[in-house]
Amino acid sequence: MSDKPHILIVGAGAIGSFYGAILKQAGCPVDTVLRSEYQVVRDNGIRITSRLGDLSYQPDHVYRDGDTPEVWPDYLILCVKVLPGANRAEVIKPWMGPDTRLVLIENGLDIERELAEAFPANPIISCLAFIAASRMEPGVVEHKAYGKLIMGSYPKGIDEHCRTLSELFIEGGIKVDLTEAVVGERWRKCLWNTPFNPLSVIANGADTKTILETEGGEALIREMIGEVMAVAAAEGYPMDESLIDQNIEGTRKMPAYKNSMALDYINGRPIERDAVLGNVVTIAQRHGIPVPHLNTVLVTLKMRARLEGCE
């Protein structure tokens, strides 16, 4: 029996499956909670092709909604999409033990608060994933690049639970940066996510190369990043303008990449519009900061959703 912490992945899509594999590599028992892919994963495990090698694994237990955990997890890693109307607290409530540490590997701003209010006695670790990974078919994931995590205790600091988990991820083969100010790091990640993800949807699932190489595309991205930076500064998280160039140059070095929001759109799944973009616009309005490019993209997405019967 392993003496490593017991891990439960809720939301074992591309991201959850990959980080579950990394913790499996570190020797942790890893369980999953699945819906549509339950039988496939139970029969065949999770197959992951990666530059790190074959990361395929069979979860120790495969649960579905309504099951009862055999043991309370030490760490519950939540990787579900942050969607309007989705009650994440209710989703994880059956799996949260009195000493379970809740770990969020999810996109967006201000996504921790509702869970902190629902589980005030459980420590929360908030993580930002820098990874290119795609779900190719049920139970099959392609890890294309990166994998680094930035993590910190929420709302701030680095506690012992956070350090223990970071050491396990490092042992499993990825890089981890710990931060005392994880909310500020979420703003930094928004510099990329908030422009690229929504634009990919408006452009019918465009990849990063298409977005940047279309005439006016890079200029639009630069304007949107600048607006995110202005809102972040008003919230107390100022950033150097050199980050605009860094985000553009880093993206150009990537292979042409369809981000997760693009893939959700192409496959008819709901998109994380508010977590990634809407919350930034709401905060801007609260501070009286004009964000014309971000607002235009947000309204356009709302129009598209209404036409498609999703609004």
N, C-alpha and C positions, 0 to 999 in steps of 0.2 A: 504493500500500500504506500502511495506517495506521501512524503512529508511536505510536499509543496502545497501552496494554497489551492483550494478548489475553485474553478472558474466556471461561470455560466454565461454563455453568449445568448443574448436576446436580440434577434435581428441578424441572423447568420447569412447575409447576402455577401457581396464581394468583400466589403470592408470587415464585417464581423468574422467571416470565414478566415480571412488572411490573418487577423490578429489572434484568433483562436489557434491557428496553426503555429504561430510564433510562440505562444505560451505552451502549446503541446511540445514544441521543440525544447522548451526549457524544463520539461518534465512535469508540468502541471496536469492534473485531471481536468479535462475540458468537456463540459456538457453544452448542449444547444437546445433552444426552444424554437420550433419551426411550425409553420402553417402548411403552405402548399407543397413544400419540398420535403415534408416529414418522411414519407415512405422511401423516396429516392435516397436521402441521406442515411436513413436507417439501414437500407439494403447495401448501399455502395460507398458510404462515407462521403467525405468532401474531397474532391480532386482539385489540386491547385498547381498550375505550372507557373514557375517563377524563375527570375534570374538568380535567386538564392538556391535553386535546386527544386526538387520535387517536394512540395510541402503538403502533399495529400495526407489526410488522417481520418481515422474513425473516431468520432466523439465517444466519450465514455458512456454517456447516456444521451439519447435523442428524445426530447419531450415534445408534446404538442399542447396547445391551449387546453386547459382543463385538467391536465395531469398534475400530480403532486410530486414535488421534489423529494428524492430519496435522502438528500442531505441539503442543508442550507449552504449556498455558496459563500465562500469568503469574499469573492469579488463578483458582482454581477456587471457584465459589460453590455451596455445598451447601445445598439447600433441601428436603431430603426430610424426611418425618415421622420423629420419634425414637420408634421403636416397640420394644416388648420383643422380643428375639431378632433384631432387625435388625442386621446387621453393616455399619455405615456405612464402616468402614475398607476392607472388601473391595469395597464398591460403588465407591469412588473410587480404589482402588489403581491400576487400569489408566490413569488419567488424570493421576496425580500425577507431574510431572517433578521433577528434582532442585532446581529453583529456583522451583517453583510455590508461591504463597502460598495457603493454605487459608482460605476465608472461610465462616463459619457464619451463615446467616440462618435460625435455627431457634428454636423455643420450648423452654423448660424450664431446669432447673437441673442443674449438673454434667454437661453434655453435651459439654464439650470434652475432658475428661481422656483418654478412650479414644483419641481421634484424636491428641492430643499424644503419647501413648505409641506409637502406630502409626507416626507420621511425625515423629520427634524433630528432624529437620534442617529441616523446613519451618515457616516462621512461620505462626501462626494468628491470624486476626482474627475476633473474636466480635462479632456484631451483633444488635441487637434492633430488630424492625420494628414501627412503630406505624402500622398500615394496615388499612383495610377493603377487601378485594378478594376476589372470588369467581370460581371457574371455572364458567362457565355451560354449556359443552359442550366437547368436544375442540378444543383450539386457540383457545378463545374465553374472554376474561377481562373481567370488569367491575370497574373500579377505582372504588370509591364515595367514599372519603375518605382523607385523611391520606397517609402515605408516608414520614414521617420515620424515619431510622435513628439509633440510638445505637451507636457502635462504639468498640472499643478492642483493643489487642493482648492476647492471652491468655498468661499469667494476669493480667498487669497492665501498665500503661504504654501509650505511643503511639509506635510506631516509624515509620520512613519509609514502609514499605509501607502502613501504615494511613492515613497522611496523604495519600499519593498516591491511594488508592482513595476516600477521603472527598471529595477535590477533584473526582474524576470524577463521583461521584454528585451533587455540588452543581452541576457544570457541566450535568449532565443534567436538572436541574430540581427536585431535592428538597432538603430540609433535612437536615443531618447534624450531630449533636453528638458530639464526641470525648470519651472518658472515660479517665481513668487507672485506673479501677477497674470494669471491665466486669462482674465477678462481682457486685458490689454492685448494679449496674444491673439485672442479671437478677433479683435479689431484688425490686427495685422493680416490675418488670413482673409478677412473680408476684402482686403485690397485686391485680391485675386478672384475670390468666389463671387463677390457681388457684381462685378462687371461680366466676367466670362460665362458664368452659369446661365443667367437670364438671357444674355444675347444669343447663346447657342440655341435656346428654345425659339426665340423670335426668328432665327435664321434656319428653322426646320432641322435642328440637330447638327449644326455646323461644328466642325472640329476647330481646335485652336489655330491651326495654320490658316484655315479659311478666314477666320475672324481677323487675324492680324494682317493677312496679305491682301484682303479686299481694300480697294481704295477708300480711305477714310476710316478704316477699321481700327488701326492702331491709335489714331488721334481720338476716336471715340472712347476707346479703352482708357487712354490717358486722362481724359476729362472725367470719366466715371470714377477712376481711382482717386483723382484729386478731390472729388466731392465726398467720397468715403473718408478721406483723411481729414477734411474739414469738420465732419460730424464727430469723428473720433477725438479730435482735439477739443471740441466743445464738451465732450464727456470726460475729459481729463487724461486722454491718451494721445498726446501729440506725437507725430512721426516725421522723420526727415523725408524731404521730397525726393531724395535719391532712391527711395523705395519704388518709385514709379518706374524708373529705368530698370531696377533690379527685377521687378516683376515681368516687365516686357522681355528683357534679355533672357531670363530664366525660361520663360514660356517658349521663346524661339528655339531654345536648345532642346526642348522636349520633342519627342516624336509627335506627329499630328495626333491629337488626343481629343476624344469625345468625352466630356466630363459626365459626372453622374446625372446631372439634371438633363443633359441632352439625351442620355440613354433612357431615362425615365419617360421623357416626352415621346421619343421614338417608339417606345414599347407600350404607350398608352397608360402609363402609371402616373399618379399625382406627383407634382413637383413641389419642392420645398421653397416656394416663392416667398412666403412671408419671413421664414427663418433667415433666408439668405439676403433678401432685398427689402421686403416690406418693413421689417423692424428697423432697418437703417433709415428709411424714409420717415417712419414715425418718430424716431429720435430726432431727426433733422427738423421736423415740424415743431417738435417740443422746444427746440432751441432757436427757432426762427431762422434756420440756415437754408438758403435756397439750394436745391439739388435738382435742377431742371432735367439733366440727362437721366438720373436715377428715377425720377418721378415719371418721365416719359416711358421708360422701359417698363416700369411697374404697371402703369395704366394700360399699356399695350398688352401686357400679359393678362391683365384682367379682362380686356376685350376678347382676347383669344379664348380664354377659359369660358367666358359667357357664350361665345359662339359654339363652343364644343360641349356646352351643357354641363360644365364643371364648376360654374360659379353660382 
